[in-house]
Amino acid sequence: MLTIEWLNSESQISQDLWDICFPAPYEGQWWYRSLECSHLEKQFTFTYGLVSLNGAPIAIAPAFIMDVPIELVIPPLILPIVLIIGKVIPSFLYQRTFFIGSVCSDEGRIGINPKILTNNTVTQDEIFLCIEEAAEKQAGKYNAPMLVWKDSPDTFNKTLTNLSKTKGLFPLVSFPSALVTLQGNNSNDYFSSLKTSRRYQLRKKLKKAILAPLEVSIVHLPDNQTIHHLYRLFLKTYLKGKTKFEELTPEFFEFISREKEAHFIILRHQASLEIVAFVLCFNLKDHVINKFIGIDYDAPRDWFLYFRLWIEIVNWSYKIGAKTIQSGQTAYTAKIETGHQLIPLTNFCKHRNGLMHKIYKKVASLVNWDTLDQDLAIYLKAYPEEKPNIYLSNEQES
């Protein structure tokens, strides 16, 4: 009943199916189109699993292949041991991986026509099993011994946990996403929703930030010169960051700016009109995705550019009627200060080699928020009850 075909471009799948399977608030065909045009082929190979039921397409499974530095997920305490292993087995340090999910997206979304599930024609478990079995074969063609369902949200965890029992996957805690639910109708309501201590600290910073000689603009379709400046700022921020998964190109900013969902919030110096900070946001009906930021770190620190950008995101989100703002992974200290809720995400993994599978599985059992990120470690000391589960029972582990 179920079959899957692997395609090399989003354009090989009909726009109607993309719209059905990836409606707002999810990144749709426009997102994958921009990625494909961005000259990222040295980092990733894109592919798409088109799932059909009795010959009729019903689901899309975006995927990509990447050589992943293992140090991205290794706890610092055992990293020296891993480096020693890497001297004997160099390939251990860069694991060629077949990811089911999307580059740069917080959540690994599998798009399924909801009518198929509503009519009980086929179950989500059956669709995921079809994808898993086909992905294992496809990973072999790409010489990728590791298979990963990337950044699975809660809505998929039950299905993937069931799949783990039959297909031998193991869970690996991932960097959480961050979400703010907007209360009321304006930024005053947002401030009221914050804890007293956070509200006080944020207002204190914004009081200074608002005095900075800056002007704000919301730009769609920036000109080429502006895109060049935005990319330069993005690269500064990217290089400063501790965790690096993908490096975007100037072409990405050029192509994404053409999509109707994309808007740039830009801060310029009033006198020179030089861009000192920006953030790229996607307008997805009642949901805003705040993704990719650039900051001039030579600007005075008391301009608090990150927090100035953040309040402009809030103001714009209220203006367009959004109810939630998703701010992505990493830089958690600032996100916690601004009232974000951390949303657990989990990778589900399988290595083709039995011995390596056991090693990676053992390493994965040692990974948690506090080993992934120093900011998260500090956060968990204050709120230990928010430490995520690894979605695997003791029976499965044994």
TIKOLLUM-894204 format. One record per residue (C-alpha): z, x, y. Coordinates in nm, 3 decimals. Layout:
! residues N
ZAKOL         w         u         v
ZAKOL         Z         X         Y
...
***
This chain:
! residues 398
ZAKOL         w         u         v
ZAKOL     0.000     0.000     0.000
ZAKOL     0.099     0.273     0.247
ZAKOL    -0.127     0.565     0.332
ZAKOL    -0.117     0.833     0.603
ZAKOL    -0.389     1.034     0.773
ZAKOL    -0.317     1.345     0.983
ZAKOL    -0.514     1.364     1.309
ZAKOL    -0.551     1.647     1.561
ZAKOL    -0.549     1.447     1.886
ZAKOL    -0.384     1.143     2.040
ZAKOL    -0.734     1.023     2.139
ZAKOL    -0.817     0.959     1.772
ZAKOL    -0.565     0.673     1.774
ZAKOL    -0.641     0.350     1.960
ZAKOL    -0.468     0.286     2.291
ZAKOL    -0.367    -0.060     2.163
ZAKOL    -0.170     0.091     1.874
ZAKOL    -0.009     0.348     2.105
ZAKOL     0.098     0.069     2.339
ZAKOL     0.243    -0.135     2.051
ZAKOL     0.422     0.156     1.884
ZAKOL     0.539     0.344     2.196
ZAKOL     0.614     0.086     2.467
ZAKOL     0.843     0.166     2.760
ZAKOL     1.108     0.307     2.767
ZAKOL     0.949     0.558     2.528
ZAKOL     0.698     0.827     2.624
ZAKOL     0.362     0.690     2.514
ZAKOL     0.004     0.807     2.478
ZAKOL     0.003     0.938     2.836
ZAKOL     0.276     1.186     2.740
ZAKOL     0.096     1.329     2.438
ZAKOL    -0.232     1.340     2.630
ZAKOL    -0.070     1.559     2.897
ZAKOL     0.084     1.791     2.638
ZAKOL    -0.249     1.839     2.461
ZAKOL    -0.422     1.933     2.788
ZAKOL    -0.156     2.185     2.891
ZAKOL    -0.271     2.498     2.705
ZAKOL     0.039     2.510     2.487
ZAKOL    -0.151     2.612     2.174
ZAKOL     0.015     2.955     2.163
ZAKOL     0.349     2.778     2.122
ZAKOL     0.264     2.461     1.931
ZAKOL     0.005     2.298     1.710
ZAKOL    -0.003     1.922     1.760
ZAKOL    -0.079     1.667     1.491
ZAKOL    -0.027     1.294     1.442
ZAKOL     0.042     1.100     1.124
ZAKOL    -0.138     0.764     1.134
ZAKOL     0.030     0.533     0.883
ZAKOL    -0.172     0.241     0.748
ZAKOL    -0.078    -0.060     0.535
ZAKOL    -0.363    -0.178     0.315
ZAKOL    -0.601     0.007     0.545
ZAKOL    -0.465    -0.135     0.872
ZAKOL    -0.287     0.115     1.107
ZAKOL     0.079     0.019     1.162
ZAKOL     0.268     0.333     1.272
ZAKOL     0.233     0.670     1.446
ZAKOL     0.433     0.981     1.357
ZAKOL     0.381     1.253     1.621
ZAKOL     0.440     1.603     1.486
ZAKOL     0.397     1.968     1.580
ZAKOL     0.422     2.313     1.426
ZAKOL     0.622     2.593     1.591
ZAKOL     0.770     2.934     1.508
ZAKOL     1.134     2.868     1.598
ZAKOL     1.380     3.149     1.686
ZAKOL     1.671     3.079     1.455
ZAKOL     1.918     3.200     1.718
ZAKOL     1.864     2.867     1.897
ZAKOL     2.085     2.693     1.641
ZAKOL     2.296     2.972     1.491
ZAKOL     2.667     2.966     1.587
ZAKOL     2.753     3.286     1.781
ZAKOL     3.019     3.386     1.527
ZAKOL     2.767     3.427     1.246
ZAKOL     2.471     3.543     1.454
ZAKOL     2.542     3.915     1.374
ZAKOL     2.521     3.836     1.001
ZAKOL     2.193     3.654     1.054
ZAKOL     2.053     3.952     1.246
ZAKOL     2.143     4.178     0.953
ZAKOL     1.960     3.942     0.715
ZAKOL     1.670     3.951     0.959
ZAKOL     1.637     4.328     0.917
ZAKOL     1.576     4.273     0.546
ZAKOL     1.380     3.948     0.583
ZAKOL     1.219     3.953     0.932
ZAKOL     1.065     3.610     0.884
ZAKOL     1.420     3.471     0.863
ZAKOL     1.458     3.513     1.241
ZAKOL     1.148     3.308     1.327
ZAKOL     1.115     3.008     1.107
ZAKOL     0.772     2.843     1.100
ZAKOL     0.861     2.476     1.116
ZAKOL     0.679     2.146     1.082
ZAKOL     0.853     1.908     1.323
ZAKOL     0.826     1.532     1.303
ZAKOL     0.882     1.426     1.663
ZAKOL     0.766     1.541     2.005
ZAKOL     0.778     1.862     2.204
ZAKOL     1.009     1.824     2.508
ZAKOL     1.123     1.469     2.424
ZAKOL     1.493     1.411     2.371
ZAKOL     1.446     1.171     2.080
ZAKOL     1.218     1.209     1.780
ZAKOL     1.041     0.875     1.793
ZAKOL     0.838     0.727     1.507
ZAKOL     0.639     0.439     1.653
ZAKOL     0.612     0.135     1.425
ZAKOL     0.444    -0.198     1.498
ZAKOL     0.753    -0.423     1.524
ZAKOL     0.568    -0.723     1.372
ZAKOL     0.539    -0.534     1.045
ZAKOL     0.916    -0.492     1.024
ZAKOL     0.990    -0.844     1.149
ZAKOL     0.764    -1.000     0.886
ZAKOL     0.934    -0.791     0.616
ZAKOL     0.589    -0.675     0.506
ZAKOL     0.723    -0.324     0.464
ZAKOL     1.055    -0.159     0.549
ZAKOL     1.135     0.130     0.779
ZAKOL     1.270     0.318     0.476
ZAKOL     0.934     0.285     0.298
ZAKOL     0.740     0.404     0.605
ZAKOL     0.967     0.706     0.649
ZAKOL     0.937     0.794     0.280
ZAKOL     0.559     0.785     0.313
ZAKOL     0.577     1.015     0.618
ZAKOL     0.817     1.256     0.448
ZAKOL     0.607     1.297     0.135
ZAKOL     0.289     1.346     0.338
ZAKOL     0.462     1.582     0.583
ZAKOL     0.585     1.806     0.301
ZAKOL     0.225     1.849     0.184
ZAKOL     0.097     1.896     0.538
ZAKOL     0.366     2.157     0.614
ZAKOL     0.237     2.354     0.315
ZAKOL    -0.114     2.354     0.463
ZAKOL     0.025     2.502     0.784
ZAKOL     0.231     2.756     0.587
ZAKOL     0.549     2.608     0.737
ZAKOL     0.834     2.630     0.482
ZAKOL     1.077     2.435     0.702
ZAKOL     1.038     2.062     0.768
ZAKOL     1.247     1.895     1.042
ZAKOL     1.281     1.537     1.162
ZAKOL     1.354     1.637     1.520
ZAKOL     1.637     1.485     1.728
ZAKOL     1.683     1.164     1.536
ZAKOL     1.861     0.886     1.733
ZAKOL     2.119     0.652     1.583
ZAKOL     1.851     0.389     1.512
ZAKOL     1.689     0.622     1.257
ZAKOL     1.996     0.794     1.112
ZAKOL     2.068     0.537     0.841
ZAKOL     1.709     0.553     0.718
ZAKOL     1.704     0.934     0.726
ZAKOL     2.041     0.955     0.552
ZAKOL     1.900     0.737     0.274
ZAKOL     1.590     0.957     0.266
ZAKOL     1.813     1.265     0.239
ZAKOL     1.953     1.137    -0.091
ZAKOL     1.613     1.119    -0.258
ZAKOL     1.425     1.401    -0.083
ZAKOL     1.703     1.660    -0.042
ZAKOL     1.724     1.678     0.339
ZAKOL     2.033     1.812     0.516
ZAKOL     2.158     1.721     0.867
ZAKOL     2.180     1.964     1.159
ZAKOL     2.360     1.854     1.474
ZAKOL     2.130     1.882     1.776
ZAKOL     2.180     1.903     2.151
ZAKOL     2.283     1.557     2.271
ZAKOL     2.087     1.356     2.520
ZAKOL     2.256     1.230     2.840
ZAKOL     2.243     0.877     2.979
ZAKOL     2.374     0.695     3.284
ZAKOL     2.387     0.316     3.292
ZAKOL     2.351     0.197     3.649
ZAKOL     2.596    -0.070     3.761
ZAKOL     2.525    -0.319     4.039
ZAKOL     2.246    -0.287     4.293
ZAKOL     2.292     0.039     4.486
ZAKOL     2.447     0.384     4.485
ZAKOL     2.782     0.249     4.606
ZAKOL     2.804     0.057     4.278
ZAKOL     2.716     0.375     4.091
ZAKOL     2.999     0.565     4.262
ZAKOL     3.239     0.281     4.183
ZAKOL     3.153     0.312     3.814
ZAKOL     3.262     0.678     3.801
ZAKOL     3.607     0.797     3.705
ZAKOL     3.821     0.857     4.012
ZAKOL     3.831     1.234     3.973
ZAKOL     3.455     1.263     3.921
ZAKOL     3.382     1.028     4.209
ZAKOL     3.597     1.235     4.443
ZAKOL     3.438     1.566     4.342
ZAKOL     3.084     1.432     4.363
ZAKOL     3.136     1.274     4.705
ZAKOL     3.292     1.600     4.823
ZAKOL     2.983     1.797     4.720
ZAKOL     2.741     1.542     4.859
ZAKOL     2.923     1.539     5.190
ZAKOL     2.821     1.903     5.232
ZAKOL     2.481     1.860     5.068
ZAKOL     2.378     1.583     5.306
ZAKOL     2.428     1.823     5.600
ZAKOL     2.162     2.061     5.467
ZAKOL     1.842     2.061     5.678
ZAKOL     1.634     1.896     5.408
ZAKOL     1.389     1.609     5.390
ZAKOL     1.323     1.402     5.079
ZAKOL     0.992     1.271     4.952
ZAKOL     0.882     1.082     4.640
ZAKOL     0.536     1.206     4.547
ZAKOL     0.279     1.081     4.298
ZAKOL    -0.037     1.289     4.255
ZAKOL     0.072     1.600     4.451
ZAKOL    -0.207     1.829     4.569
ZAKOL    -0.286     2.158     4.394
ZAKOL    -0.088     2.371     4.637
ZAKOL     0.220     2.155     4.588
ZAKOL     0.182     2.170     4.210
ZAKOL     0.168     2.550     4.234
ZAKOL     0.497     2.557     4.429
ZAKOL     0.660     2.310     4.188
ZAKOL     0.564     2.518     3.888
ZAKOL     0.696     2.834     4.049
ZAKOL     1.035     2.668     4.105
ZAKOL     1.034     2.526     3.753
ZAKOL     0.972     2.873     3.610
ZAKOL     1.267     3.015     3.805
ZAKOL     1.495     2.752     3.659
ZAKOL     1.348     2.792     3.311
ZAKOL     1.408     3.167     3.311
ZAKOL     1.762     3.120     3.434
ZAKOL     1.848     2.875     3.154
ZAKOL     2.033     2.988     2.843
ZAKOL     1.846     2.771     2.593
ZAKOL     1.466     2.795     2.582
ZAKOL     1.260     2.586     2.342
ZAKOL     0.927     2.541     2.519
ZAKOL     0.768     2.703     2.822
ZAKOL     0.553     2.464     3.020
ZAKOL     0.236     2.571     3.199
ZAKOL     0.088     2.495     3.544
ZAKOL    -0.167     2.278     3.362
ZAKOL     0.112     2.054     3.232
ZAKOL     0.225     1.971     3.584
ZAKOL    -0.135     1.913     3.687
ZAKOL    -0.210     1.669     3.406
ZAKOL     0.124     1.488     3.399
ZAKOL     0.099     1.422     3.773
ZAKOL    -0.213     1.213     3.706
ZAKOL    -0.023     0.965     3.492
ZAKOL     0.103     0.654     3.671
ZAKOL     0.451     0.696     3.521
ZAKOL     0.509     1.038     3.682
ZAKOL     0.682     1.084     4.017
ZAKOL     0.820     1.400     4.178
ZAKOL     1.135     1.386     4.389
ZAKOL     1.097     1.680     4.627
ZAKOL     1.340     1.844     4.871
ZAKOL     1.182     2.046     5.154
ZAKOL     1.333     2.253     5.431
ZAKOL     1.291     2.051     5.749
ZAKOL     1.173     2.345     5.962
ZAKOL     0.948     2.540     5.724
ZAKOL     0.859     2.248     5.493
ZAKOL     0.910     2.492     5.205
ZAKOL     0.999     2.319     4.879
ZAKOL     1.351     2.418     4.773
ZAKOL     1.403     2.180     4.481
ZAKOL     1.231     1.910     4.279
ZAKOL     1.268     1.696     3.971
ZAKOL     1.001     1.518     3.769
ZAKOL     1.088     1.157     3.682
ZAKOL     0.912     0.895     3.472
ZAKOL     0.923     0.529     3.574
ZAKOL     0.937     0.333     3.246
ZAKOL     1.013    -0.023     3.364
ZAKOL     1.393    -0.055     3.371
ZAKOL     1.442     0.301     3.247
ZAKOL     1.399     0.636     3.424
ZAKOL     1.360     0.968     3.245
ZAKOL     1.469     1.260     3.462
ZAKOL     1.301     1.565     3.315
ZAKOL     1.206     1.915     3.433
ZAKOL     1.379     2.048     3.738
ZAKOL     1.311     2.337     3.973
ZAKOL     1.560     2.492     4.216
ZAKOL     1.537     2.776     4.466
ZAKOL     1.852     2.976     4.385
ZAKOL     1.820     3.170     4.708
ZAKOL     1.913     2.857     4.903
ZAKOL     2.274     2.834     5.029
ZAKOL     2.511     2.726     4.754
ZAKOL     2.677     2.465     4.976
ZAKOL     2.348     2.274     4.982
ZAKOL     2.437     2.168     4.624
ZAKOL     2.070     2.114     4.546
ZAKOL     2.124     1.982     4.194
ZAKOL     2.362     1.713     4.314
ZAKOL     2.141     1.629     4.612
ZAKOL     1.852     1.579     4.371
ZAKOL     2.071     1.369     4.146
ZAKOL     2.174     1.122     4.415
ZAKOL     1.810     1.088     4.518
ZAKOL     1.725     1.008     4.155
ZAKOL     1.996     0.741     4.161
ZAKOL     1.870     0.595     4.490
ZAKOL     1.510     0.587     4.367
ZAKOL     1.612     0.434     4.033
ZAKOL     1.793     0.150     4.209
ZAKOL     1.492     0.100     4.437
ZAKOL     1.250     0.051     4.145
ZAKOL     1.495    -0.169     3.953
ZAKOL     1.590     0.073     3.676
ZAKOL     1.904     0.008     3.473
ZAKOL     1.938     0.343     3.297
ZAKOL     1.866     0.710     3.370
ZAKOL     1.808     0.955     3.085
ZAKOL     1.863     1.316     3.186
ZAKOL     1.789     1.514     2.876
ZAKOL     1.949     1.804     2.697
ZAKOL     2.139     2.113     2.825
ZAKOL     2.310     2.171     3.167
ZAKOL     2.590     1.946     3.047
ZAKOL     2.860     2.039     3.297
ZAKOL     2.672     1.886     3.589
ZAKOL     2.571     1.584     3.384
ZAKOL     2.927     1.516     3.278
ZAKOL     3.037     1.547     3.641
ZAKOL     2.781     1.284     3.742
ZAKOL     2.900     1.033     3.482
ZAKOL     2.648     1.079     3.202
ZAKOL     2.734     0.960     2.854
ZAKOL     2.639     1.209     2.582
ZAKOL     2.419     1.057     2.311
ZAKOL     2.436     1.230     1.969
ZAKOL     2.109     1.340     1.812
ZAKOL     2.060     1.486     1.465
ZAKOL     1.790     1.694     1.298
ZAKOL     1.720     1.629     0.931
ZAKOL     1.583     1.939     0.759
ZAKOL     1.438     2.070     0.435
ZAKOL     1.326     2.421     0.337
ZAKOL     1.064     2.460     0.067
ZAKOL     1.237     2.763    -0.086
ZAKOL     1.547     2.660    -0.280
ZAKOL     1.754     2.966    -0.190
ZAKOL     1.663     2.951     0.178
ZAKOL     1.736     2.579     0.174
ZAKOL     2.091     2.648     0.058
ZAKOL     2.139     2.917     0.323
ZAKOL     2.013     2.696     0.604
ZAKOL     2.216     2.404     0.476
ZAKOL     2.533     2.616     0.483
ZAKOL     2.451     2.738     0.834
ZAKOL     2.386     2.378     0.945
ZAKOL     2.731     2.273     0.825
ZAKOL     2.883     2.519     1.075
ZAKOL     2.685     2.388     1.372
ZAKOL     2.832     2.136     1.612
ZAKOL     2.828     2.066     1.983
ZAKOL     3.089     2.331     2.050
ZAKOL     2.878     2.600     1.878
ZAKOL     2.551     2.494     2.038
ZAKOL     2.655     2.509     2.401
ZAKOL     2.945     2.660     2.597
ZAKOL     2.956     2.363     2.835
ZAKOL     2.984     2.128     2.538
ZAKOL     3.263     2.341     2.389
ZAKOL     3.466     2.301     2.709
ZAKOL     3.390     1.928     2.712
ZAKOL     3.505     1.881     2.352
ZAKOL     3.835     2.052     2.424
ZAKOL     3.901     1.782     2.681
ZAKOL     3.754     1.498     2.471
ZAKOL     3.783     1.598     2.101
ZAKOL     3.731     1.238     1.990
ZAKOL     3.365     1.261     2.099
ZAKOL     3.274     1.529     1.848
ZAKOL     2.968     1.389     1.663
ZAKOL     2.949     1.308     1.294
ZAKOL     2.690     1.490     1.086
ZAKOL     2.580     1.168     0.911
ZAKOL     2.635     1.299     0.565
ZAKOL     2.913     1.186     0.331
ZAKOL     3.124     1.418     0.121
ZAKOL     2.954     1.281    -0.189
ZAKOL     2.613     1.384    -0.060
ZAKOL     2.742     1.725     0.043
ZAKOL     2.868     1.789    -0.309
***
